[in-house]
């Protein structure tokens, strides 16, 4: 059964991220084996598979942090947003200050208003003046995701960004992230089929030997 190709709007959009036969080897073992996929503007591609399947390695290759053993990657010009499972918030800064860090000197009233609006939509709107230590793990993850989105990245790489968030809030935050991507593309690593379905229509399913195939997210529960 072929994977869905996404909405008509996505079908008309240009390819933003292209992976062509990307391979990664480590210690003579294939971590990724000739992975091929395209992601259009406005599309999120979920990356799904068991622990150790190479999901994080794929994101590192796309980010330019890991050289592939073979194949090629084409990424868009513009800013890269990266959301980790580890929130990486600065403990001595407030939530709002952390969110505004990527904007640097561009910080201003408009940026603050956007940051506060995003925090509210992600269910952490009352935390702007608090320190990360005062938040739960799930709240810190949502703040980190807002920080990745506030810069309006051309490409978002999300590595299990909601793993500490409870089930209902996870689906809501995933859907909010999808709404705020605009014309950007995203790779979204998750172990949760429901989260994958909330954020994406297609998934790159990575299996044994680093081999991958594209499937509809609606099929992940039985994949």
BELLINVEN-V163523 format. One record per residue. N is the residue number from 1. RES is the residue in one small letter. PHI is phi in whole degrees, -180 to 180 (* if undefined). Layout:
# BELLINVEN-V163523
N:RES:PHI, N:RES:PHI
This chain:
# BELLINVEN-V163523
1:x:*, 2:x:-72, 3:x:-72, 4:x:-65, 5:x:-95, 6:x:91, 7:x:-71, 8:x:-56, 9:x:-62, 10:x:-67, 11:x:-63, 12:x:-81, 13:x:-76, 14:x:-77, 15:x:-69, 16:x:-100, 17:x:-126, 18:x:-129, 19:x:-114, 20:x:-125, 21:x:52, 22:x:-77, 23:x:-127, 24:x:-136, 25:x:-119, 26:x:-141, 27:x:61, 28:x:79, 29:x:-106, 30:x:-77, 31:x:-86, 32:x:-132, 33:x:-127, 34:x:50, 35:x:-78, 36:x:-127, 37:x:-165, 38:x:-128, 39:x:-126, 40:x:-88, 41:x:-59, 42:x:84, 43:x:-108, 44:x:-108, 45:x:-108, 46:x:-72, 47:x:-117, 48:x:-130, 49:x:161, 50:x:-69, 51:x:-59, 52:x:81, 53:x:-81, 54:x:106, 55:x:-64, 56:x:-66, 57:x:-60, 58:x:-63, 59:x:-63, 60:x:-66, 61:x:-64, 62:x:-63, 63:x:-75, 64:x:82, 65:x:-93, 66:x:-141, 67:x:-80, 68:x:-72, 69:x:-75, 70:x:-164, 71:x:90, 72:x:-142, 73:x:-131, 74:x:-118, 75:x:-115, 76:x:-79, 77:x:-68, 78:x:111, 79:x:-78, 80:x:-106, 81:x:-106, 82:x:-131, 83:x:-116, 84:x:-100, 85:x:-65, 86:x:-82, 87:x:-66, 88:x:58, 89:x:-82, 90:x:-77, 91:x:-67, 92:x:-89, 93:x:-109, 94:x:-74, 95:x:-57, 96:x:-62, 97:x:-61, 98:x:-63, 99:x:-64, 100:x:-84, 101:x:-53, 102:x:-63, 103:x:-80, 104:x:55, 105:x:-75, 106:x:-80, 107:x:-61, 108:x:-164, 109:x:-62, 110:x:-63, 111:x:-64, 112:x:-63, 113:x:-65, 114:x:-65, 115:x:-62, 116:x:-65, 117:x:-64, 118:x:-66, 119:x:-58, 120:x:-65, 121:x:-67, 122:x:-90, 123:x:80, 124:x:-129, 125:x:-67, 126:x:-91, 127:x:-108, 128:x:-55, 129:x:-99, 130:x:-96, 131:x:-91, 132:x:-53, 133:x:-64, 134:x:-86, 135:x:-107, 136:x:-74, 137:x:-60, 138:x:-67, 139:x:-67, 140:x:-63, 141:x:-63, 142:x:-67, 143:x:-62, 144:x:-63, 145:x:-68, 146:x:-60, 147:x:-59, 148:x:-70, 149:x:-90, 150:x:-64, 151:x:-85, 152:x:53, 153:x:-68, 154:x:-74, 155:x:-145, 156:x:-108, 157:x:-112, 158:x:-118, 159:x:-105, 160:x:47, 161:x:-72, 162:x:-124, 163:x:-65, 164:x:-98, 165:x:-91, 166:x:-65, 167:x:-57, 168:x:-67, 169:x:-66, 170:x:-64, 171:x:-64, 172:x:-64, 173:x:-68, 174:x:-63, 175:x:-66, 176:x:-65, 177:x:-61, 178:x:-63, 179:x:-64, 180:x:-91, 181:x:-74, 182:x:62, 183:x:-90, 184:x:-78, 185:x:-112, 186:x:-149, 187:x:-109, 188:x:-128, 189:x:-82, 190:x:-156, 191:x:-103, 192:x:-103, 193:x:-59, 194:x:-68, 195:x:-64, 196:x:-60, 197:x:-69, 198:x:-72, 199:x:-105, 200:x:-146, 201:x:-98, 202:x:-120, 203:x:-134, 204:x:-94, 205:x:-94, 206:x:-99, 207:x:-118, 208:x:-64, 209:x:72, 210:x:74, 211:x:-80, 212:x:-134, 213:x:-143, 214:x:-90, 215:x:-138, 216:x:-66, 217:x:-63, 218:x:-65, 219:x:-100, 220:x:-66, 221:x:-63, 222:x:-113, 223:x:-74
